[in-house]
Amino acid sequence: MIADAAAGSAGITVEIKRLLLAHSMKPLPGNKPLVDAIQKHGDALFGQKIPALGTPLYTDVRL
């Protein structure tokens, strides 16, 4: 998308490099009781099961 936007402007080039890679949280064998408790209360509060995963971003949402 960025390269396409720059392509319409003479003299502008785009180089994209990944500097960091954020991995999202994944369930681990030792945290199952905690995950189960959070999902149980999340289901009671929101009316749906809360997935045990994060988002690969550099914010707390990945956790």
N, CA, C and O atoms as a Tripos MOL2 file, in Angstrom:
@<TRIPOS>MOLECULE
protein
  252   251    63     0     0
PROTEIN
NO_CHARGES

@<TRIPOS>ATOM
      1 N           0.8230   -1.1730    0.0000 N.3       1 MET1
      2 CA          0.0000    0.0000    0.0000 C.3       1 MET1
      3 C           0.8830    1.2580    0.0000 C.2       1 MET1
      4 O           0.6200    2.2110   -0.7330 O.2       1 MET1
      5 N           1.9220    1.2440    0.8270 N.am      2 ILE2
      6 CA          2.8250    2.3960    0.8960 C.3       2 ILE2
      7 C           3.5740    2.5540   -0.4330 C.2       2 ILE2
      8 O           3.6850    3.6630   -0.9560 O.2       2 ILE2
      9 N           4.0840    1.4520   -0.9730 N.am      3 ALA3
     10 CA          4.8060    1.5170   -2.2430 C.3       3 ALA3
     11 C           3.8910    1.9900   -3.3610 C.2       3 ALA3
     12 O           4.3120    2.7730   -4.2130 O.2       3 ALA3
     13 N           2.6500    1.5300   -3.3730 N.am      4 ASP4
     14 CA          1.7000    1.9650   -4.4010 C.3       4 ASP4
     15 C           1.4210    3.4610   -4.2910 C.2       4 ASP4
     16 O           1.3330    4.1500   -5.3070 O.2       4 ASP4
     17 N           1.2830    3.9640   -3.0730 N.am      5 ALA5
     18 CA          1.0280    5.3930   -2.8760 C.3       5 ALA5
     19 C           2.2180    6.2240   -3.3430 C.2       5 ALA5
     20 O           2.0300    7.2850   -3.9380 O.2       5 ALA5
     21 N           3.4410    5.7580   -3.0840 N.am      6 ALA6
     22 CA          4.6400    6.4980   -3.4800 C.3       6 ALA6
     23 C           4.9050    6.3890   -4.9790 C.2       6 ALA6
     24 O           5.5470    7.2680   -5.5540 O.2       6 ALA6
     25 N           4.4230    5.3320   -5.6170 N.am      7 ALA7
     26 CA          4.6880    5.1210   -7.0410 C.3       7 ALA7
     27 C           4.1410    6.2570   -7.9040 C.2       7 ALA7
     28 O           4.6690    6.5200   -8.9850 O.2       7 ALA7
     29 N           3.1030    6.9240   -7.4450 N.am      8 GLY8
     30 CA          2.5240    8.0240   -8.2090 C.3       8 GLY8
     31 C           3.2650    9.3390   -8.0510 C.2       8 GLY8
     32 O           2.8580   10.3420   -8.6390 O.2       8 GLY8
     33 N           4.3230    9.3650   -7.2880 N.am      9 SER9
     34 CA          5.0830   10.5980   -7.0490 C.3       9 SER9
     35 C           6.5040   10.4380   -7.5620 C.2       9 SER9
     36 O           7.2490    9.5810   -7.0870 O.2       9 SER9
     37 N           6.8760   11.2610   -8.5260 N.am     10 ALA10
     38 CA          8.2040   11.1800   -9.1320 C.3      10 ALA10
     39 C           9.2910   11.4670   -8.0940 C.2      10 ALA10
     40 O           9.1580   12.3820   -7.2820 O.2      10 ALA10
     41 N          10.3620   10.6790   -8.1300 N.am     11 GLY11
     42 CA         11.5060   10.9080   -7.2620 C.3      11 GLY11
     43 C          11.3890   10.3050   -5.8690 C.2      11 GLY11
     44 O          12.3040   10.4460   -5.0580 O.2      11 GLY11
     45 N          10.2890    9.6420   -5.5810 N.am     12 ILE12
     46 CA         10.1210    9.0320   -4.2620 C.3      12 ILE12
     47 C          10.2700    7.5250   -4.3870 C.2      12 ILE12
     48 O           9.6250    6.8910   -5.2220 O.2      12 ILE12
     49 N          11.1250    6.9630   -3.5500 N.am     13 THR13
     50 CA         11.2790    5.5100   -3.4910 C.3      13 THR13
     51 C          10.9480    5.0460   -2.0760 C.2      13 THR13
     52 O          11.0120    5.8200   -1.1200 O.2      13 THR13
     53 N          10.6000    3.7930   -1.9650 N.am     14 VAL14
     54 CA         10.1980    3.2340   -0.6730 C.3      14 VAL14
     55 C          11.0250    1.9810   -0.4040 C.2      14 VAL14
     56 O          11.1570    1.1120   -1.2650 O.2      14 VAL14
     57 N          11.5710    1.9050    0.7850 N.am     15 GLU15
     58 CA         12.2710    0.7030    1.2460 C.3      15 GLU15
     59 C          11.7190    0.3620    2.6180 C.2      15 GLU15
     60 O          11.7750    1.1850    3.5330 O.2      15 GLU15
     61 N          11.1920   -0.8310    2.7690 N.am     16 ILE16
     62 CA         10.5790   -1.2440    4.0330 C.3      16 ILE16
     63 C          11.4080   -2.3650    4.6440 C.2      16 ILE16
     64 O          11.6800   -3.3750    3.9940 O.2      16 ILE16
     65 N          11.8040   -2.1800    5.8930 N.am     17 LYS17
     66 CA         12.5640   -3.1960    6.6250 C.3      17 LYS17
     67 C          11.8520   -3.4920    7.9390 C.2      17 LYS17
     68 O          11.3650   -2.5800    8.6080 O.2      17 LYS17
     69 N          11.7970   -4.7470    8.2990 N.am     18 ARG18
     70 CA         11.2540   -5.1050    9.5960 C.3      18 ARG18
     71 C          12.3780   -4.9870   10.6100 C.2      18 ARG18
     72 O          13.3900   -5.6810   10.5040 O.2      18 ARG18
     73 N          12.2090   -4.1230   11.5790 N.am     19 LEU19
     74 CA         13.2280   -3.9150   12.5980 C.3      19 LEU19
     75 C          13.0210   -4.8170   13.8060 C.2      19 LEU19
     76 O          13.9880   -5.2850   14.4080 O.2      19 LEU19
     77 N          11.7900   -5.0560   14.1540 N.am     20 LEU20
     78 CA         11.4570   -5.8890   15.3050 C.3      20 LEU20
     79 C          10.3140   -6.8160   14.9340 C.2      20 LEU20
     80 O           9.5470   -6.5270   14.0150 O.2      20 LEU20
     81 N          10.2010   -7.9100   15.6340 N.am     21 LEU21
     82 CA          9.1000   -8.8340   15.4210 C.3      21 LEU21
     83 C           8.4670   -9.1310   16.7660 C.2      21 LEU21
     84 O           9.1110   -9.7130   17.6390 O.2      21 LEU21
     85 N           7.2280   -8.7450   16.9430 N.am     22 ALA22
     86 CA          6.5100   -9.0020   18.1910 C.3      22 ALA22
     87 C           5.7220  -10.2950   18.0510 C.2      22 ALA22
     88 O           4.9600  -10.4700   17.1000 O.2      22 ALA22
     89 N           5.9080  -11.1840   18.9880 N.am     23 HIS23
     90 CA          5.1320  -12.4180   19.0040 C.3      23 HIS23
     91 C           3.9930  -12.2660   19.9950 C.2      23 HIS23
     92 O           4.1740  -11.7450   21.0950 O.2      23 HIS23
     93 N           2.8280  -12.7250   19.5960 N.am     24 SER24
     94 CA          1.6860  -12.6400   20.4990 C.3      24 SER24
     95 C           1.7460  -13.7660   21.5290 C.2      24 SER24
     96 O           2.4200  -14.7770   21.3330 O.2      24 SER24
     97 N           1.0230  -13.5620   22.6270 N.am     25 MET25
     98 CA          0.9530  -14.5570   23.6800 C.3      25 MET25
     99 C           0.3240  -15.8400   23.1460 C.2      25 MET25
    100 O          -0.6000  -15.8040   22.3340 O.2      25 MET25
    101 N           0.8290  -16.9450   23.6050 N.am     26 LYS26
    102 CA          0.2520  -18.2480   23.2930 C.3      26 LYS26
    103 C           0.1040  -19.0040   24.6060 C.2      26 LYS26
    104 O           0.9330  -18.8610   25.5040 O.2      26 LYS26
    105 N          -0.9440  -19.8040   24.7180 N.am     27 PRO27
    106 CA         -1.1110  -20.5830   25.9570 C.3      27 PRO27
    107 C           0.0940  -21.4950   26.2100 C.2      27 PRO27
    108 O           0.6360  -22.1040   25.2870 O.2      27 PRO27
    109 N           0.4900  -21.5720   27.4520 N.am     28 LEU28
    110 CA          1.5750  -22.4430   27.8750 C.3      28 LEU28
    111 C           1.0130  -23.5040   28.8190 C.2      28 LEU28
    112 O          -0.0040  -23.2640   29.4700 O.2      28 LEU28
    113 N           1.6530  -24.6700   28.9070 N.am     29 PRO29
    114 CA          1.1200  -25.7460   29.7510 C.3      29 PRO29
    115 C           0.8910  -25.3240   31.2060 C.2      29 PRO29
    116 O          -0.0950  -25.7540   31.8050 O.2      29 PRO29
    117 N           1.7480  -24.5150   31.7860 N.am     30 GLY30
    118 CA          1.6360  -24.1610   33.1890 C.3      30 GLY30
    119 C           0.5920  -23.1070   33.5100 C.2      30 GLY30
    120 O           0.2450  -22.9250   34.6770 O.2      30 GLY30
    121 N           0.0790  -22.4010   32.4950 N.am     31 ASN31
    122 CA         -0.8750  -21.3420   32.8050 C.3      31 ASN31
    123 C          -2.3260  -21.7020   32.5070 C.2      31 ASN31
    124 O          -3.1900  -20.8250   32.5040 O.2      31 ASN31
    125 N          -2.6040  -22.9760   32.2570 N.am     32 LYS32
    126 CA         -3.9630  -23.4110   31.9410 C.3      32 LYS32
    127 C          -4.9710  -23.0420   33.0280 C.2      32 LYS32
    128 O          -6.0520  -22.5620   32.6870 O.2      32 LYS32
    129 N          -4.6780  -23.2380   34.3260 N.am     33 PRO33
    130 CA         -5.6690  -22.8470   35.3450 C.3      33 PRO33
    131 C          -5.9980  -21.3490   35.3030 C.2      33 PRO33
    132 O          -7.1540  -20.9640   35.4790 O.2      33 PRO33
    133 N          -4.9970  -20.5140   35.0720 N.am     34 LEU34
    134 CA         -5.2400  -19.0790   34.9920 C.3      34 LEU34
    135 C          -6.0650  -18.7380   33.7560 C.2      34 LEU34
    136 O          -7.0210  -17.9660   33.8370 O.2      34 LEU34
    137 N          -5.6990  -19.3090   32.6210 N.am     35 VAL35
    138 CA         -6.4370  -19.0670   31.3760 C.3      35 VAL35
    139 C          -7.8810  -19.5310   31.5300 C.2      35 VAL35
    140 O          -8.8020  -18.8240   31.1190 O.2      35 VAL35
    141 N          -8.0900  -20.6970   32.1100 N.am     36 ASP36
    142 CA         -9.4470  -21.2130   32.3100 C.3      36 ASP36
    143 C         -10.2760  -20.2730   33.1880 C.2      36 ASP36
    144 O         -11.4430  -20.0180   32.8920 O.2      36 ASP36
    145 N          -9.6830  -19.7610   34.2590 N.am     37 ALA37
    146 CA        -10.3980  -18.8520   35.1600 C.3      37 ALA37
    147 C         -10.7610  -17.5460   34.4460 C.2      37 ALA37
    148 O         -11.8800  -17.0520   34.5820 O.2      37 ALA37
    149 N          -9.8220  -16.9950   33.6930 N.am     38 ILE38
    150 CA        -10.0890  -15.7500   32.9620 C.3      38 ILE38
    151 C         -11.1820  -15.9710   31.9210 C.2      38 ILE38
    152 O         -12.0760  -15.1380   31.7710 O.2      38 ILE38
    153 N         -11.1130  -17.0890   31.2020 N.am     39 GLN39
    154 CA        -12.1380  -17.3810   30.2020 C.3      39 GLN39
    155 C         -13.5050  -17.5880   30.8500 C.2      39 GLN39
    156 O         -14.5200  -17.1460   30.3120 O.2      39 GLN39
    157 N         -13.5370  -18.2460   31.9850 N.am     40 LYS40
    158 CA        -14.8000  -18.4910   32.6890 C.3      40 LYS40
    159 C         -15.4550  -17.1580   33.0730 C.2      40 LYS40
    160 O         -16.6460  -16.9580   32.8320 O.2      40 LYS40
    161 N         -14.6880  -16.2640   33.6610 N.am     41 HIS41
    162 CA        -15.2340  -14.9750   34.0770 C.3      41 HIS41
    163 C         -15.5170  -14.0750   32.8740 C.2      41 HIS41
    164 O         -16.4670  -13.2920   32.8950 O.2      41 HIS41
    165 N         -14.7140  -14.1800   31.8450 N.am     42 GLY42
    166 CA        -14.9740  -13.4190   30.6180 C.3      42 GLY42
    167 C         -16.2710  -13.8580   29.9640 C.2      42 GLY42
    168 O         -17.0400  -13.0310   29.4750 O.2      42 GLY42
    169 N         -16.5080  -15.1520   29.9570 N.am     43 ASP43
    170 CA        -17.7530  -15.6910   29.3980 C.3      43 ASP43
    171 C         -18.9540  -15.1850   30.1980 C.2      43 ASP43
    172 O         -19.9690  -14.7920   29.6220 O.2      43 ASP43
    173 N         -18.8320  -15.1960   31.5340 N.am     44 ALA44
    174 CA        -19.9290  -14.7150   32.3870 C.3      44 ALA44
    175 C         -20.1860  -13.2250   32.1690 C.2      44 ALA44
    176 O         -21.3330  -12.7810   32.1990 O.2      44 ALA44
    177 N         -19.1380  -12.4660   31.9520 N.am     45 LEU45
    178 CA        -19.2720  -11.0220   31.7980 C.3      45 LEU45
    179 C         -19.7200  -10.6190   30.3960 C.2      45 LEU45
    180 O         -20.6030   -9.7750   30.2400 O.2      45 LEU45
    181 N         -19.1050  -11.2270   29.3710 N.am     46 PHE46
    182 CA        -19.3660  -10.8200   27.9950 C.3      46 PHE46
    183 C         -20.3190  -11.7360   27.2360 C.2      46 PHE46
    184 O         -20.7760  -11.3960   26.1450 O.2      46 PHE46
    185 N         -20.6190  -12.8960   27.8130 N.am     47 GLY47
    186 CA        -21.5340  -13.8170   27.1560 C.3      47 GLY47
    187 C         -20.9170  -14.6090   26.0230 C.2      47 GLY47
    188 O         -21.6340  -15.1730   25.1960 O.2      47 GLY47
    189 N         -19.6120  -14.6590   25.9750 N.am     48 GLN48
    190 CA        -18.9290  -15.4680   24.9590 C.3      48 GLN48
    191 C         -17.5370  -15.8480   25.4510 C.2      48 GLN48
    192 O         -16.9360  -15.1560   26.2730 O.2      48 GLN48
    193 N         -17.0400  -16.9710   24.9250 N.am     49 LYS49
    194 CA        -15.7160  -17.4350   25.3310 C.3      49 LYS49
    195 C         -14.6450  -16.4700   24.8150 C.2      49 LYS49
    196 O         -14.6680  -16.0570   23.6560 O.2      49 LYS49
    197 N         -13.7310  -16.1290   25.6790 N.am     50 ILE50
    198 CA        -12.6290  -15.2360   25.3250 C.3      50 ILE50
    199 C         -11.4780  -16.1100   24.8050 C.2      50 ILE50
    200 O         -11.0210  -16.9980   25.5240 O.2      50 ILE50
    201 N         -11.0020  -15.8800   23.5770 N.am     51 PRO51
    202 CA         -9.9080  -16.7110   23.0600 C.3      51 PRO51
    203 C          -8.6100  -16.4700   23.8280 C.2      51 PRO51
    204 O          -8.3280  -15.3530   24.2620 O.2      51 PRO51
    205 N          -7.8430  -17.5140   23.9840 N.am     52 ALA52
    206 CA         -6.5690  -17.4250   24.7150 C.3      52 ALA52
    207 C          -5.4480  -17.1360   23.7220 C.2      52 ALA52
    208 O          -4.6320  -18.0020   23.4090 O.2      52 ALA52
    209 N          -5.4300  -15.9010   23.2380 N.am     53 LEU53
    210 CA         -4.3760  -15.4900   22.3210 C.3      53 LEU53
    211 C          -4.2430  -13.9820   22.3540 C.2      53 LEU53
    212 O          -5.1370  -13.2710   22.8140 O.2      53 LEU53
    213 N          -3.1320  -13.5140   21.8670 N.am     54 GLY54
    214 CA         -2.8910  -12.0820   21.8120 C.3      54 GLY54
    215 C          -2.7640  -11.6230   20.3810 C.2      54 GLY54
    216 O          -3.0380  -12.3910   19.4590 O.2      54 GLY54
    217 N          -2.3580  -10.4020   20.1790 N.am     55 THR55
    218 CA         -2.1810   -9.8100   18.8640 C.3      55 THR55
    219 C          -0.7110   -9.4240   18.7090 C.2      55 THR55
    220 O          -0.1330   -8.8300   19.6190 O.2      55 THR55
    221 N          -0.0970   -9.7550   17.5680 N.am     56 PRO56
    222 CA          1.3300   -9.4490   17.4020 C.3      56 PRO56
    223 C           1.5960   -7.9720   17.1310 C.2      56 PRO56
    224 O           1.9430   -7.5890   16.0130 O.2      56 PRO56
    225 N           1.4310   -7.1500   18.1600 N.am     57 LEU57
    226 CA          1.6970   -5.7250   18.0760 C.3      57 LEU57
    227 C           2.6010   -5.3240   19.2310 C.2      57 LEU57
    228 O           2.7380   -6.0830   20.1900 O.2      57 LEU57
    229 N           3.2180   -4.1570   19.1660 N.am     58 TYR58
    230 CA          4.0580   -3.6880   20.2590 C.3      58 TYR58
    231 C           3.2540   -2.8440   21.2400 C.2      58 TYR58
    232 O           3.5610   -1.6770   21.4870 O.2      58 TYR58
    233 N           2.2190   -3.4630   21.7890 N.am     59 THR59
    234 CA          1.4120   -2.8480   22.8400 C.3      59 THR59
    235 C           1.0610   -3.9660   23.8120 C.2      59 THR59
    236 O           1.4010   -5.1250   23.5750 O.2      59 THR59
    237 N           0.3900   -3.6280   24.8930 N.am     60 ASP60
    238 CA         -0.0200   -4.6390   25.8510 C.3      60 ASP60
    239 C          -1.0470   -5.6090   25.2770 C.2      60 ASP60
    240 O          -1.2550   -6.6840   25.8410 O.2      60 ASP60
    241 N          -1.6890   -5.2540   24.1750 N.am     61 VAL61
    242 CA         -2.6980   -6.1320   23.5790 C.3      61 VAL61
    243 C          -2.0860   -7.4800   23.1630 C.2      61 VAL61
    244 O          -2.7860   -8.4910   23.1130 O.2      61 VAL61
    245 N          -0.7900   -7.4900   22.8680 N.am     62 ARG62
    246 CA         -0.1800   -8.7650   22.4670 C.3      62 ARG62
    247 C          -0.1100   -9.7460   23.6220 C.2      62 ARG62
    248 O           0.0670  -10.9440   23.4000 O.2      62 ARG62
    249 N          -0.2430   -9.2680   24.8440 N.am     63 LEU63
    250 CA         -0.1950  -10.1300   26.0200 C.3      63 LEU63
    251 C          -1.5860  -10.5160   26.4630 C.2      63 LEU63
    252 O          -1.7420  -11.2440   27.4430 O.2      63 LEU63
@<TRIPOS>BOND
     1     1     2 1
     2     2     3 1
     3     3     4 2
     4     3     5 am
     5     5     6 1
     6     6     7 1
     7     7     8 2
     8     7     9 am
     9     9    10 1
    10    10    11 1
    11    11    12 2
    12    11    13 am
    13    13    14 1
    14    14    15 1
    15    15    16 2
    16    15    17 am
    17    17    18 1
    18    18    19 1
    19    19    20 2
    20    19    21 am
    21    21    22 1
    22    22    23 1
    23    23    24 2
    24    23    25 am
    25    25    26 1
    26    26    27 1
    27    27    28 2
    28    27    29 am
    29    29    30 1
    30    30    31 1
    31    31    32 2
    32    31    33 am
    33    33    34 1
    34    34    35 1
    35    35    36 2
    36    35    37 am
    37    37    38 1
    38    38    39 1
    39    39    40 2
    40    39    41 am
    41    41    42 1
    42    42    43 1
    43    43    44 2
    44    43    45 am
    45    45    46 1
    46    46    47 1
    47    47    48 2
    48    47    49 am
    49    49    50 1
    50    50    51 1
    51    51    52 2
    52    51    53 am
    53    53    54 1
    54    54    55 1
    55    55    56 2
    56    55    57 am
    57    57    58 1
    58    58    59 1
    59    59    60 2
    60    59    61 am
    61    61    62 1
    62    62    63 1
    63    63    64 2
    64    63    65 am
    65    65    66 1
    66    66    67 1
    67    67    68 2
    68    67    69 am
    69    69    70 1
    70    70    71 1
    71    71    72 2
    72    71    73 am
    73    73    74 1
    74    74    75 1
    75    75    76 2
    76    75    77 am
    77    77    78 1
    78    78    79 1
    79    79    80 2
    80    79    81 am
    81    81    82 1
    82    82    83 1
    83    83    84 2
    84    83    85 am
    85    85    86 1
    86    86    87 1
    87    87    88 2
    88    87    89 am
    89    89    90 1
    90    90    91 1
    91    91    92 2
    92    91    93 am
    93    93    94 1
    94    94    95 1
    95    95    96 2
    96    95    97 am
    97    97    98 1
    98    98    99 1
    99    99   100 2
   100    99   101 am
   101   101   102 1
   102   102   103 1
   103   103   104 2
   104   103   105 am
   105   105   106 1
   106   106   107 1
   107   107   108 2
   108   107   109 am
   109   109   110 1
   110   110   111 1
   111   111   112 2
   112   111   113 am
   113   113   114 1
   114   114   115 1
   115   115   116 2
   116   115   117 am
   117   117   118 1
   118   118   119 1
   119   119   120 2
   120   119   121 am
   121   121   122 1
   122   122   123 1
   123   123   124 2
   124   123   125 am
   125   125   126 1
   126   126   127 1
   127   127   128 2
   128   127   129 am
   129   129   130 1
   130   130   131 1
   131   131   132 2
   132   131   133 am
   133   133   134 1
   134   134   135 1
   135   135   136 2
   136   135   137 am
   137   137   138 1
   138   138   139 1
   139   139   140 2
   140   139   141 am
   141   141   142 1
   142   142   143 1
   143   143   144 2
   144   143   145 am
   145   145   146 1
   146   146   147 1
   147   147   148 2
   148   147   149 am
   149   149   150 1
   150   150   151 1
   151   151   152 2
   152   151   153 am
   153   153   154 1
   154   154   155 1
   155   155   156 2
   156   155   157 am
   157   157   158 1
   158   158   159 1
   159   159   160 2
   160   159   161 am
   161   161   162 1
   162   162   163 1
   163   163   164 2
   164   163   165 am
   165   165   166 1
   166   166   167 1
   167   167   168 2
   168   167   169 am
   169   169   170 1
   170   170   171 1
   171   171   172 2
   172   171   173 am
   173   173   174 1
   174   174   175 1
   175   175   176 2
   176   175   177 am
   177   177   178 1
   178   178   179 1
   179   179   180 2
   180   179   181 am
   181   181   182 1
   182   182   183 1
   183   183   184 2
   184   183   185 am
   185   185   186 1
   186   186   187 1
   187   187   188 2
   188   187   189 am
   189   189   190 1
   190   190   191 1
   191   191   192 2
   192   191   193 am
   193   193   194 1
   194   194   195 1
   195   195   196 2
   196   195   197 am
   197   197   198 1
   198   198   199 1
   199   199   200 2
   200   199   201 am
   201   201   202 1
   202   202   203 1
   203   203   204 2
   204   203   205 am
   205   205   206 1
   206   206   207 1
   207   207   208 2
   208   207   209 am
   209   209   210 1
   210   210   211 1
   211   211   212 2
   212   211   213 am
   213   213   214 1
   214   214   215 1
   215   215   216 2
   216   215   217 am
   217   217   218 1
   218   218   219 1
   219   219   220 2
   220   219   221 am
   221   221   222 1
   222   222   223 1
   223   223   224 2
   224   223   225 am
   225   225   226 1
   226   226   227 1
   227   227   228 2
   228   227   229 am
   229   229   230 1
   230   230   231 1
   231   231   232 2
   232   231   233 am
   233   233   234 1
   234   234   235 1
   235   235   236 2
   236   235   237 am
   237   237   238 1
   238   238   239 1
   239   239   240 2
   240   239   241 am
   241   241   242 1
   242   242   243 1
   243   243   244 2
   244   243   245 am
   245   245   246 1
   246   246   247 1
   247   247   248 2
   248   247   249 am
   249   249   250 1
   250   250   251 1
   251   251   252 2
@<TRIPOS>SUBSTRUCTURE
     1 MET1         2 RESIDUE 1 A MET
     2 ILE2         6 RESIDUE 1 A ILE
     3 ALA3        10 RESIDUE 1 A ALA
     4 ASP4        14 RESIDUE 1 A ASP
     5 ALA5        18 RESIDUE 1 A ALA
     6 ALA6        22 RESIDUE 1 A ALA
     7 ALA7        26 RESIDUE 1 A ALA
     8 GLY8        30 RESIDUE 1 A GLY
     9 SER9        34 RESIDUE 1 A SER
    10 ALA10       38 RESIDUE 1 A ALA
    11 GLY11       42 RESIDUE 1 A GLY
    12 ILE12       46 RESIDUE 1 A ILE
    13 THR13       50 RESIDUE 1 A THR
    14 VAL14       54 RESIDUE 1 A VAL
    15 GLU15       58 RESIDUE 1 A GLU
    16 ILE16       62 RESIDUE 1 A ILE
    17 LYS17       66 RESIDUE 1 A LYS
    18 ARG18       70 RESIDUE 1 A ARG
    19 LEU19       74 RESIDUE 1 A LEU
    20 LEU20       78 RESIDUE 1 A LEU
    21 LEU21       82 RESIDUE 1 A LEU
    22 ALA22       86 RESIDUE 1 A ALA
    23 HIS23       90 RESIDUE 1 A HIS
    24 SER24       94 RESIDUE 1 A SER
    25 MET25       98 RESIDUE 1 A MET
    26 LYS26      102 RESIDUE 1 A LYS
    27 PRO27      106 RESIDUE 1 A PRO
    28 LEU28      110 RESIDUE 1 A LEU
    29 PRO29      114 RESIDUE 1 A PRO
    30 GLY30      118 RESIDUE 1 A GLY
    31 ASN31      122 RESIDUE 1 A ASN
    32 LYS32      126 RESIDUE 1 A LYS
    33 PRO33      130 RESIDUE 1 A PRO
    34 LEU34      134 RESIDUE 1 A LEU
    35 VAL35      138 RESIDUE 1 A VAL
    36 ASP36      142 RESIDUE 1 A ASP
    37 ALA37      146 RESIDUE 1 A ALA
    38 ILE38      150 RESIDUE 1 A ILE
    39 GLN39      154 RESIDUE 1 A GLN
    40 LYS40      158 RESIDUE 1 A LYS
    41 HIS41      162 RESIDUE 1 A HIS
    42 GLY42      166 RESIDUE 1 A GLY
    43 ASP43      170 RESIDUE 1 A ASP
    44 ALA44      174 RESIDUE 1 A ALA
    45 LEU45      178 RESIDUE 1 A LEU
    46 PHE46      182 RESIDUE 1 A PHE
    47 GLY47      186 RESIDUE 1 A GLY
    48 GLN48      190 RESIDUE 1 A GLN
    49 LYS49      194 RESIDUE 1 A LYS
    50 ILE50      198 RESIDUE 1 A ILE
    51 PRO51      202 RESIDUE 1 A PRO
    52 ALA52      206 RESIDUE 1 A ALA
    53 LEU53      210 RESIDUE 1 A LEU
    54 GLY54      214 RESIDUE 1 A GLY
    55 THR55      218 RESIDUE 1 A THR
    56 PRO56      222 RESIDUE 1 A PRO
    57 LEU57      226 RESIDUE 1 A LEU
    58 TYR58      230 RESIDUE 1 A TYR
    59 THR59      234 RESIDUE 1 A THR
    60 ASP60      238 RESIDUE 1 A ASP
    61 VAL61      242 RESIDUE 1 A VAL
    62 ARG62      246 RESIDUE 1 A ARG
    63 LEU63      250 RESIDUE 1 A LEU
